[in-house]
Amino acid sequence: MAKKSVLEFADMKRKGEKVTWITAYDFPTAMLVEQAGIDMILVGDSVGMVVYGYPGTLPVTMDQIMFHTEAVRRGAPNTFVVGDMPFLSYQKSVSDAIENAGRFYKEANVDAVKLEGGKRVAAQVRGIVDSGMVVIGHIGLTPQSSAQLGGFKAQGNTAAAAVALIEDAKAIEGAGASILLVEGVPPETGKAITQALSIPVYGIGAGPYCDGQLLIVSDMLGLFEVFTPKFVKKYATLASVMRQAFEEYAREIREGKFPTEEYCYRMKAGEAEKLTTFIPQD
């Protein structure tokens, strides 16, 4: 599978072809995603919740997300990989934003970085783009600023709120972003933003009219049981499958049914008898 570029994603928007996007945080998952032909992988700061068990995304550090991004790149060398810039890696200054975005490129060989916010991060977007890197914007329900939004709640559910998001979207596009992610908005708002921009607009809980869709891998596989957002469709229920396997494994050990002979190595012929001469006899 050949890796797609931002130019191809832009062309897909013009042709009305949908882009597939999913998160991954480790080598084996990334391998499977690439084998399935998914267009893009996001190494999201959602790793904080679904891997580390944090209550939100804020505790995730650059070092943590870099480890995961490097592993994903090794697992999916031919897929468009996006590094998610964690909280306070870009908000403080343009220079911080450029430096940390550069880490993703230099250490993990990403194809783009993603950062949250509208007008207020336009300068950071411009700085990263002017430094030769590809930026994906993220507006709507932005987890890093969820406290300001009153929690993990849908955004853009009034006409005025939708217009404000369109203005943010245009600011990010004007700053040079190549793609925009819109999260947690009604389909009407997602459609309006998608139609208002010339760059591709992908949705996570933003309805069917966006140019592509993103889901958290742990959600769509049914692995993360703490909570399930309204917009998540579970394509599998792996948590119950894994739990059943763990229970069966534990039961077979306790009952002496594992390991059986087929799971044991064998000594060379005649060596077992020789071994008895080295073992003290009672």
N, C-alpha and C positions, 0 to 999 in steps of 0.2 A: 504494500500500500504506500503510495506516495504522499508525503506530507503536504497538506494544503497551506496556502499562503493567505495573507490578508487581502491580496488582490483577488484571489479566487473566491474568498468569502464575499467580497463586494460584488463580484460577478454573479454569485449565487443569489444575492438579494435582487439584483436586476432581473434575473431569470425566474424568480419566485421559487427557488429551490431551498428547502429547509436544511439548517445545519444542526447536527447532533453534538451535544456537549454534556460531559459528566465529570464529577470530581473523582479523584483517586489520591491516595496518600502513601502507597507502597508499591514495591516492585511487582509482586505477582498480580495485583489488581490492574496495574497499568498494562502489563502484558496481555491480560484478557481483554481489556478495553480496546487495545490496538488490534488484536486478532478479530474483534467483533466489527471493526471498521468504523468506530466512532470518530468523528471529525476532530474534536478538541477535548483536552483534559484540563480541568482546573484543579490545581493543588490549593484548595481553599483553606482559609483560616477557620473554617468549620471543623478542621482537624482538632481544634481545641475541645469541642464538645464530643465528637464521635469517636475520637481516639484517646484523648487525654482525660475526658470526663469533666472538663471545666463547665461551669454554668453558662458560659458564653464564649465569645471569640476574643475578648480583650486581653486575657493573659498570654496569648500566643506571642512568642518572640521571633525575631528574624532567624536566629540560629535554629530554632525548632522547625520552622517552615522550610528552611533551606535543606535540612536533612531529608525531609519528605520529598521535596522537589527534586533533589538529586536522584533519589531512589526511583521516582516516577519516570524521570528522563531515561534512566538506564533500562526501565521496563518498556518504555514506549518511544524508541528513538525516531520513529517515523510518524509521530502524531504531533499536532500543534499543541504545545504545553504552555499553560499560563500560570505564572506565579502570583499568588494573592498577597498583596502587601499588608502586613499586620498593623494593628493599632499603634500609632505614634511612630511608624516607620516613614511617614511622609507628611503628617499634619503639621509638624513644627516649622519646617522651612522647605523651600525649593531645593536647597543644596542637600538636605537630608533625603528628600525624595529621590533625587538623581543618584546619590550614592547607594541607597538601598535597592533601588531598581537595578542599578549596575551589578550588585551582588548576585541577583537572580540570573543575569546574563552571563557573568564571568564564572560563577561557581556551579550553576545548574543548567546552563545552555538553554534557557527558556526561549520561547518565541514571542512572548508578550508578558506584561505585568498588568494586574488589575488593582484599581484603588477606588474607594467609595467616596461619594459626594458629588455635588453639582457645582454651582458657581464658585463655592468657597475653595475648591481644589483645582480650579481651572489653571491657576499659575503653576501648580505642581505638574499637572498634565502637560502643559506647554514646555516646561523645563525638561521633563523626561523625553518628550518627543524630539525636542531640539537637540538632545544629546544622542539621538540616533536609535532610540528604542521605541517599541510598539506599545501603546497604552490601550487598555480596555477600561471604560468607565463603568460605574455601578451606582444607580440611583433607585429611589423607591424605598422599600424596606431595607435599610442599610444596617446590618447587625452591629457594626462598631459604634453607631450613634443611636442605638435602640432606646437608650435612656431618654434622649431628647425627643424621641418619637412616641414616648409613652409605652414602650415595650415592643414586643414582636407583633405588631398590628399592621393590617393592610393599609396602604397609602393610596393617595390619588382617588379617593372614592367620592369626591365632589368635583364639580366642574372647575371650581377655583383651584383646588388642590392639583387637579390634572394639568391645568394650564401652568401652574408653578413648576411641575415636573417637566413639562415640555420646555420651559425656559432653561431649566437646569440641563436638560439633554442637549439643547442647542449650544449652551455654553461649553459643555464637554466636547461636542463635535467641533466647535469653533477653535478650541484649544489644541486640536490635532489628534484626538482619539480616533482609533480605527474602527472600534466596535463599542457598543454600549450594552450593558446588562441591566435589565429592569426587573426588580423583585417585588413581589407582593402587592400587585395592583389589580383592579378589575380589568376584564378584557377590553372594555372600551378605552380605558386609559392606555393600555399596552398598544392597542391599535393606533391610537392618535399619535403616540410617540414614534412608533415604527414608521408611520406615514410622513411624519414631520422631518425625519432625518434622511440624509442620503447614505450614511454609513449603516452597516447592519445593526439591527437591534434584536438581541436575544432575551428570552424571558425565563424567569424561574418563578412560577406562580403569577404570570402576567398575561395569561390567556393564549389562545391559539393563533393570534394574528401576527405574532412576532416572527422574525426571520429565522429563528432557531430556538431550541429549548435546552435548558440545563436542569439537572436534578442532582441532589447529593447521593452518592453511590450507596451510602449506608441506609438511607431512607428507601430508595427504590428497590433495594435488595431485602428489605425487611430485617435489617440487622440492628438498627438503632430503635430501641423500644421505649426510650424515655418520653418522647412525644413525637407525633407525626403531623406536620403541617397539612392544612387543608388541600394544598395543591399537589401533594405527593400521591402518585399512583405506585403501589407496590407490585413490582413485576416478579417478586419471589418473596418467600417468608423464611429466609435462611436462619433466623434466630431460633426458630422452633426445630429446624433440622439439626442445627449444631447442638442445641441443648439435648436433643434425643440421642445424638451420637456420644456426647459426653457421659450421659447417664448409662448408656449401654457399655461403654468402655469401663467405667467404674464398676459396674455390676460384674462384668466378666473377670476383672482382676480379683475382686472379692470372692468370687465363686471358683477361682482357679481355672477358668476357661481360657485365659490369655496369659502368656503366649503359648500356643500349641506348637507342635513340631514343625509345621510349615513356616513358622515365623522365627525359627532358630537356626543358627549356623551349625555346621557339622565339622567335627574334627576329622583329620585325615585317617584313613583306614589303619587300625591297630594302635593308634595313638591314645585312645581312651583307656585301653588296658594298661599302657605304660604309665599313664598318669597316676594310677592307683599306687604305684611304688613311691610316689612323692608325697602321698597323703598319709598322715599318721593314722593308724588303725586303733580303734577303741579296744 
